[in-house]
């Protein structure tokens, strides 16, 4: 059974940085994409970034390009989201999720971690 666990959220001032971690377990992820999503209060869940586990190719939402960096450590089974120059509008619960490369649906989700950016 695939499991994902996020950590690293917290409170930071605008302009600051946070690093989120997502530890994955339950299978090998060579044919998977691992992504980060965010959900602000009263809004839907939005795509933030994703990384292909096998080759490390990445994709970002326009709103975070140049500020956030997604990476993975295969040995630690962990995906990271480095968030720099944070803005109050980045405040949300951040979730990591995984999907197979052959599907479009993220099938497995973590519980989420809160990120709050104060102005």
Phi and psi in degrees as GROMACS dihedral restraints (atoms count N, CA, C in turn):
[ dihedral_restraints ]
;  ai    aj    ak    al  type     phi  dphi    fc
    3     4     5     6     1   -74.8    20    10
    4     5     6     7     1   132.4    20    10
    6     7     8     9     1  -131.1    20    10
    7     8     9    10     1   141.9    20    10
    9    10    11    12     1  -130.9    20    10
   10    11    12    13     1   138.5    20    10
   12    13    14    15     1  -136.4    20    10
   13    14    15    16     1   119.5    20    10
   15    16    17    18     1   -91.4    20    10
   16    17    18    19     1   153.8    20    10
   18    19    20    21     1  -154.7    20    10
   19    20    21    22     1   163.8    20    10
   21    22    23    24     1   106.7    20    10
   22    23    24    25     1    -1.5    20    10
   24    25    26    27     1   -69.8    20    10
   25    26    27    28     1   173.6    20    10
   27    28    29    30     1   164.7    20    10
   28    29    30    31     1  -164.9    20    10
   30    31    32    33     1  -108.3    20    10
   31    32    33    34     1   132.6    20    10
   33    34    35    36     1  -145.3    20    10
   34    35    36    37     1   152.8    20    10
   36    37    38    39     1   -80.0    20    10
   37    38    39    40     1   155.4    20    10
   39    40    41    42     1   -54.9    20    10
   40    41    42    43     1   137.1    20    10
   42    43    44    45     1    92.6    20    10
   43    44    45    46     1   -11.4    20    10
   45    46    47    48     1   -84.8    20    10
   46    47    48    49     1  -173.3    20    10
   48    49    50    51     1  -132.4    20    10
   49    50    51    52     1   151.5    20    10
   51    52    53    54     1  -143.2    20    10
   52    53    54    55     1   152.1    20    10
   54    55    56    57     1  -122.7    20    10
   55    56    57    58     1   124.4    20    10
   57    58    59    60     1  -101.3    20    10
   58    59    60    61     1   148.4    20    10
   60    61    62    63     1  -124.0    20    10
   61    62    63    64     1   146.5    20    10
   63    64    65    66     1  -132.6    20    10
   64    65    66    67     1   110.3    20    10
   66    67    68    69     1   -93.7    20    10
   67    68    69    70     1   127.6    20    10
   69    70    71    72     1  -111.1    20    10
   70    71    72    73     1   148.5    20    10
   72    73    74    75     1  -156.0    20    10
   73    74    75    76     1   167.9    20    10
   75    76    77    78     1   107.9    20    10
   76    77    78    79     1   -14.7    20    10
   78    79    80    81     1  -171.9    20    10
   79    80    81    82     1   177.2    20    10
   81    82    83    84     1   -85.2    20    10
   82    83    84    85     1   147.0    20    10
   84    85    86    87     1  -114.1    20    10
   85    86    87    88     1    19.4    20    10
   87    88    89    90     1   -58.1    20    10
   88    89    90    91     1   -30.4    20    10
   90    91    92    93     1  -106.9    20    10
   91    92    93    94     1    29.9    20    10
   93    94    95    96     1  -120.4    20    10
   94    95    96    97     1   157.2    20    10
   96    97    98    99     1  -111.4    20    10
   97    98    99   100     1   133.7    20    10
   99   100   101   102     1  -114.5    20    10
  100   101   102   103     1   128.8    20    10
  102   103   104   105     1  -126.3    20    10
  103   104   105   106     1   163.2    20    10
  105   106   107   108     1  -115.2    20    10
  106   107   108   109     1   138.3    20    10
  108   109   110   111     1  -129.8    20    10
  109   110   111   112     1   159.2    20    10
  111   112   113   114     1  -133.5    20    10
  112   113   114   115     1   149.1    20    10
  114   115   116   117     1  -135.6    20    10
  115   116   117   118     1   110.4    20    10
  117   118   119   120     1   -83.0    20    10
  118   119   120   121     1   158.5    20    10
  120   121   122   123     1   -54.7    20    10
  121   122   123   124     1   128.2    20    10
  123   124   125   126     1    77.1    20    10
  124   125   126   127     1     6.9    20    10
  126   127   128   129     1  -122.6    20    10
  127   128   129   130     1   169.6    20    10
  129   130   131   132     1   -79.4    20    10
  130   131   132   133     1   175.2    20    10
  132   133   134   135     1   -86.9    20    10
  133   134   135   136     1   123.7    20    10
  135   136   137   138     1  -109.6    20    10
  136   137   138   139     1   145.0    20    10
  138   139   140   141     1   -68.8    20    10
  139   140   141   142     1   138.5    20    10
  141   142   143   144     1  -114.5    20    10
  142   143   144   145     1   -56.0    20    10
  144   145   146   147     1  -163.4    20    10
  145   146   147   148     1   159.9    20    10
  147   148   149   150     1  -150.0    20    10
  148   149   150   151     1   156.6    20    10
  150   151   152   153     1  -140.6    20    10
  151   152   153   154     1   136.3    20    10
  153   154   155   156     1   -80.8    20    10
  154   155   156   157     1   124.1    20    10
  156   157   158   159     1   -62.9    20    10
  157   158   159   160     1   -37.4    20    10
  159   160   161   162     1   -76.5    20    10
  160   161   162   163     1   -47.6    20    10
  162   163   164   165     1  -105.4    20    10
  163   164   165   166     1   -12.8    20    10
  165   166   167   168     1    81.0    20    10
  166   167   168   169     1    10.4    20    10
  168   169   170   171     1   -66.7    20    10
  169   170   171   172     1   148.0    20    10
  171   172   173   174     1  -127.2    20    10
  172   173   174   175     1   162.0    20    10
  174   175   176   177     1  -146.8    20    10
  175   176   177   178     1   143.7    20    10
  177   178   179   180     1  -134.9    20    10
  178   179   180   181     1   150.0    20    10
  180   181   182   183     1   -70.3    20    10
  181   182   183   184     1   148.5    20    10
  183   184   185   186     1   -57.5    20    10
  184   185   186   187     1   -35.2    20    10
  186   187   188   189     1   -68.0    20    10
  187   188   189   190     1   -17.5    20    10
  189   190   191   192     1  -116.9    20    10
  190   191   192   193     1    -5.6    20    10
  192   193   194   195     1   -58.8    20    10
  193   194   195   196     1   129.9    20    10
  195   196   197   198     1    90.1    20    10
  196   197   198   199     1   -13.5    20    10
  198   199   200   201     1  -114.0    20    10
  199   200   201   202     1   -36.8    20    10
  201   202   203   204     1  -108.2    20    10
  202   203   204   205     1   148.6    20    10
  204   205   206   207     1  -133.9    20    10
  205   206   207   208     1   127.2    20    10
  207   208   209   210     1  -102.0    20    10
  208   209   210   211     1   139.9    20    10
  210   211   212   213     1  -150.7    20    10
  211   212   213   214     1   169.2    20    10
  213   214   215   216     1  -141.4    20    10
  214   215   216   217     1   153.5    20    10
  216   217   218   219     1  -120.1    20    10
  217   218   219   220     1   103.0    20    10
  219   220   221   222     1   -60.7    20    10
  220   221   222   223     1   -38.4    20    10
  222   223   224   225     1   -65.5    20    10
  223   224   225   226     1   -30.9    20    10
  225   226   227   228     1   -98.6    20    10
  226   227   228   229     1     0.5    20    10
  228   229   230   231     1    51.3    20    10
  229   230   231   232     1    45.4    20    10
  231   232   233   234     1  -133.1    20    10
  232   233   234   235     1   138.3    20    10
  234   235   236   237     1  -111.4    20    10
  235   236   237   238     1   137.2    20    10
  237   238   239   240     1  -115.0    20    10
  238   239   240   241     1   151.5    20    10
  240   241   242   243     1  -129.0    20    10
  241   242   243   244     1   105.6    20    10
  243   244   245   246     1   -88.6    20    10
  244   245   246   247     1   121.3    20    10
  246   247   248   249     1  -115.8    20    10
  247   248   249   250     1   115.8    20    10
  249   250   251   252     1  -115.0    20    10
  250   251   252   253     1   162.3    20    10
  252   253   254   255     1    48.1    20    10
  253   254   255   256     1    51.0    20    10
  255   256   257   258     1   -66.4    20    10
  256   257   258   259     1   146.6    20    10
  258   259   260   261     1  -119.8    20    10
  259   260   261   262     1   155.3    20    10
  261   262   263   264     1   -55.3    20    10
  262   263   264   265     1   -32.2    20    10
  264   265   266   267     1   -71.9    20    10
  265   266   267   268     1    -7.1    20    10
  267   268   269   270     1   -81.1    20    10
  268   269   270   271     1    -7.2    20    10
  270   271   272   273     1   -60.9    20    10
  271   272   273   274     1   124.1    20    10
  273   274   275   276     1  -177.5    20    10
  274   275   276   277     1   170.3    20    10
  276   277   278   279     1   -87.7    20    10
  277   278   279   280     1   129.6    20    10
  279   280   281   282     1  -104.8    20    10
  280   281   282   283     1   130.0    20    10
  282   283   284   285     1  -118.4    20    10
  283   284   285   286     1   143.2    20    10
  285   286   287   288     1  -103.5    20    10
  286   287   288   289     1   152.0    20    10
  288   289   290   291     1  -149.0    20    10
  289   290   291   292     1   159.7    20    10
  291   292   293   294     1  -133.2    20    10
  292   293   294   295     1   144.2    20    10
  294   295   296   297     1  -143.8    20    10
  295   296   297   298     1   154.9    20    10
  297   298   299   300     1   -72.0    20    10
  298   299   300   301     1   150.2    20    10
  300   301   302   303     1   -62.3    20    10
  301   302   303   304     1   -23.0    20    10
  303   304   305   306     1   -88.7    20    10
  304   305   306   307     1    -0.6    20    10
  306   307   308   309     1  -123.3    20    10
  307   308   309   310     1   169.1    20    10
  309   310   311   312     1  -108.5    20    10
  310   311   312   313     1    -4.3    20    10
  312   313   314   315     1  -104.3    20    10
  313   314   315   316     1   129.2    20    10
  315   316   317   318     1   -76.5    20    10
  316   317   318   319     1   114.8    20    10
  318   319   320   321     1   -93.0    20    10
  319   320   321   322     1   -23.7    20    10
  321   322   323   324     1  -125.9    20    10
  322   323   324   325     1   133.5    20    10
  324   325   326   327     1  -132.2    20    10
  325   326   327   328     1   148.2    20    10
  327   328   329   330     1   -85.2    20    10
  328   329   330   331     1  -178.0    20    10
  330   331   332   333     1   -85.2    20    10
  331   332   333   334     1   -16.7    20    10
  333   334   335   336     1    96.8    20    10
  334   335   336   337     1   154.5    20    10
  336   337   338   339     1  -138.6    20    10
  337   338   339   340     1   137.1    20    10
  339   340   341   342     1   -82.0    20    10
  340   341   342   343     1   132.7    20    10
  342   343   344   345     1  -120.4    20    10
  343   344   345   346     1   124.3    20    10
  345   346   347   348     1  -124.0    20    10
  346   347   348   349     1   125.5    20    10
  348   349   350   351     1  -115.3    20    10
  349   350   351   352     1   117.9    20    10
  351   352   353   354     1   -92.1    20    10
  352   353   354   355     1   149.0    20    10
